[in-house]
Amino acid sequence: MYVVSNAGCRDKDIPLMQRAESEMLDQGRDVKLVLRNDLALIAVQGPTMTKALQPLTNVDLAKLYFMQSAVTTVCGVKNCRITRCGYTGEDGVEISIPQDHVEKVVEALLESKNTKVI
C-alpha cells in the first residue's frame, strides 16, 4: 500500500502506522513500513491536466483511472509515481517525485502551452 499523508497530519499519521505495523507483525503478518523523506509531491489539477502532462510522461494517462497509480518516468526522471485523483473536484494527478528533480518537472509543466496557472 502506498500512502501519501497530509503533511499537517504527519505527527499523528506516522505513529498510527507504526502501531499498526507492530500489531500486524505480532499477528505474524508479513508487513514492513517504509517512510520516505526524499520525495516531493506535485499536484496537477484541472481540465487541461492530461494535455499538459501527457507529453512529459511515458504512461498513457487515458488508461490511468481514478485512484490508480503507476510508477513511471516524468521529464526523463525515473521512479515517479503518478496517481489519478481529483481533490479539487476536477480531474487531476499527484506526482510523487525524487525531490532533487522537482524544480525541473515543475518548470516543464509551467512551460507547457496547455498549462494555466491560477
C-alpha positions as CSV (number, residue, x, y, z in Angstrom):
1,M,0.0,0.0,0.0
2,Y,1.3,3.4,-0.9
3,V,0.2,6.3,1.4
4,V,0.7,10.0,0.9
5,S,-0.1,11.6,4.3
6,N,-1.1,15.2,4.6
7,A,2.0,17.0,5.9
8,G,-0.2,18.7,8.6
9,C,-1.1,15.2,9.9
10,R,2.3,13.7,9.9
11,D,2.7,13.8,13.7
12,K,-0.4,11.7,14.1
13,D,-0.2,9.5,11.0
14,I,3.3,8.1,11.4
15,P,2.7,6.8,15.0
16,L,-0.6,5.4,13.9
17,M,1.1,3.5,11.0
18,Q,3.9,2.4,13.3
19,R,1.4,0.9,15.8
20,A,-0.5,-0.8,13.0
21,E,2.7,-2.3,11.7
22,S,3.7,-3.6,15.2
23,E,0.2,-5.1,15.7
24,M,0.3,-6.8,12.3
25,L,3.8,-8.2,13.0
26,D,2.6,-9.5,16.3
27,Q,-0.1,-11.4,14.4
28,G,2.5,-13.0,12.2
29,R,1.7,-10.9,9.1
30,D,4.4,-10.0,6.5
31,V,4.4,-6.2,6.6
32,K,7.0,-3.5,6.6
33,L,6.5,0.3,7.0
34,V,8.9,2.3,4.8
35,L,9.0,6.0,5.4
36,R,10.4,8.2,2.6
37,N,11.7,11.7,3.2
38,D,13.3,12.1,-0.2
39,L,10.2,12.7,-2.2
40,A,8.2,15.8,-3.2
41,L,4.6,15.9,-4.3
42,I,3.3,17.9,-7.3
43,A,-0.4,18.2,-7.8
44,V,-1.7,18.9,-11.3
45,Q,-5.4,19.6,-11.4
46,G,-7.9,20.8,-13.9
47,P,-9.5,20.1,-17.3
48,T,-6.2,20.5,-19.2
49,M,-4.1,18.3,-16.9
50,T,-3.7,15.5,-19.5
51,K,-2.8,17.9,-22.3
52,A,-0.1,19.4,-20.1
53,L,1.3,16.2,-18.6
54,Q,0.9,13.6,-21.3
55,P,3.8,14.9,-23.5
56,L,6.1,14.7,-20.4
57,T,5.5,11.1,-19.4
58,N,5.5,7.7,-20.9
59,V,2.4,6.4,-19.1
60,D,-0.9,6.5,-21.0
61,L,-2.9,8.9,-18.8
62,A,-6.1,7.9,-20.6
63,K,-5.7,4.4,-19.2
64,L,-4.9,5.6,-15.6
65,Y,-8.3,5.6,-13.9
66,F,-9.4,7.4,-10.7
67,M,-7.2,6.3,-7.6
68,Q,-4.9,4.2,-9.8
69,S,-1.2,4.9,-9.8
70,A,1.8,3.9,-12.0
71,V,5.5,4.2,-11.4
72,T,6.8,5.9,-14.5
73,T,9.2,8.5,-16.0
74,V,8.3,12.2,-16.0
75,C,10.5,14.6,-17.9
76,G,13.2,11.9,-18.0
77,V,13.1,11.5,-14.2
78,K,12.6,7.8,-13.4
79,N,10.7,6.3,-10.4
80,C,8.0,8.9,-10.3
81,R,4.6,7.7,-9.1
82,I,1.6,9.3,-10.9
83,T,-1.7,8.8,-9.0
84,R,-5.0,9.8,-10.7
85,C,-7.1,11.8,-8.2
86,G,-9.2,14.9,-8.1
87,Y,-9.5,16.5,-4.7
88,T,-10.5,19.9,-6.2
89,G,-13.5,18.4,-8.0
90,E,-11.6,18.5,-11.3
91,D,-9.6,15.7,-12.9
92,G,-6.1,15.6,-11.7
93,V,-3.0,13.7,-10.7
94,E,-0.4,13.8,-7.9
95,I,3.2,13.1,-8.9
96,S,5.5,11.7,-6.2
97,I,9.0,12.6,-7.4
98,P,12.5,12.5,-6.1
99,Q,12.8,15.9,-4.5
100,D,16.1,16.8,-6.3
101,H,14.2,16.8,-9.6
102,V,11.0,18.6,-8.6
103,E,12.1,22.0,-9.9
104,K,12.9,20.6,-13.4
105,V,9.4,19.0,-13.7
106,V,7.5,22.0,-12.3
107,E,9.3,24.2,-14.8
108,A,8.5,21.9,-17.7
109,L,4.8,21.8,-16.6
110,L,4.7,25.6,-16.4
111,E,6.3,25.9,-19.9
112,S,3.6,23.6,-21.4
113,K,1.3,25.6,-23.7
114,N,-1.6,23.7,-22.1
115,T,-0.9,24.8,-18.5
116,K,-3.0,27.5,-16.9
117,V,-1.7,28.7,-13.5
118,I,-4.3,30.1,-11.1
